[in-house]
Amino acid sequence: MKEAGLTHGAFYAHFESREALLAEAADRAGADSNAFAARVIAAAALEQALQALRVRCGVKRSFMEGV
């Protein structure tokens, strides 16, 4: 927050509650993941796309067998 020029109080004042802060963080993380997946799928062959998504999401190779 220091790099952004915000105090903790100023940062937290943007959210109604802790739950609202966590919901926003989760929404952004989900949007980032969806954008990453879309870029990978658009730019790669199916096998390469699946491999990249598996690595990014931390899915074990054994889980992907037979998919």
Sequence and secondary structure as in RCSB ss.txt:
>XXXX:A:sequence
MKEAGLTHGAFYAHFESREALLAEAADRAGADSNAFAARVIAAAALEQALQALRVRCGVKRSFMEGV
>XXXX:A:secstr
 TTTT  HHHHHTTSSSHHHHHHHHHHHHHHHHHHHHHHHHHHS HHHHHHHHHHHHT  HHHHTT 
